[in-house]
Amino acid sequence: MRSLTLRSGGWRPPSSLIALTAWAVSLAVPGAQQEPLAHVTARASAYVAEFERTFATLVAEERYDQSFTNPAVDLADPDRNKKALSNLSRSRRLRSSFMLVLVPGRGFTPFRDVFEVDGKPVHDRDDRLRSLFVKPSASSLEQAQRITDESARYNVSDVERTINVPLFALLFLHPTNVSHFSFSKGGEETVSGRRLWAVDFRETVLPTIVRGEDGKNVLSRGRFWIEPESGAVYQTRHELSERGQATITVRYAEQQALSILVPARMEEVYRGLRDSMVLRGTATYENYERVGVSTEVQIAKPPVKPPG
């Protein structure tokens, strides 16, 4: 059986699919809530665009624990389940630098630079960075894909995924994508003394942002917790159904020194994706600092071959 794949189909969809206006956003909102929810969604979209530019100057330290179990393995018949038995339970602890990298032609792309695995330093880190940022590639898309693939290099289990980054759900509110989703108000909650709107979202446009095996469309849904006056996003929950259920929840916290909300904790759960497996991950983010260099990846164009 092939491993399950859950990948971003592109940090931004093609511009030909983009049509964002306040009117387009309001179409997704029925009845009396139409105008207020449309305004809150528009503020949240503007907030995400500004957040992206601000966060691209930051680097955080990520501590990421992953565990994988397969309760469906028949322990009474280890020969028949030899391969499955070897994967009955695994865990991994990663320490990484997390940042947004501006990739030409692709926009801001989350990048996880792993520097320690289960307490041991990653010895080829310098070579990997040199390969990603210095060596020219044939196209910006190829280079961007290499960066995205590198982020998934150390994930535990054979569930291939590049959606396990804390900023991923904000992509759905970005001005280039928000018109691809319908929104409904799910209620109001008070978190840390702030009144937040619980706004449910559902992807409505193909191709989808997340793709499964062989590029299969996988519709996203979930909930945002938004401060209605500012559009600030304090929590996200991203849900997927692809041969099972996947849920990724991210909580944001205020960083007074940085004057920005930043990811504080990410929790992911994948259930029944294959062989009744359960995959869990918990990541925390700390030691935020502003970088003194640009996070834009400079990608050299391939040399032009002379005719003949």
Disulfide bonds with the S-S distance in Angstrom:
none
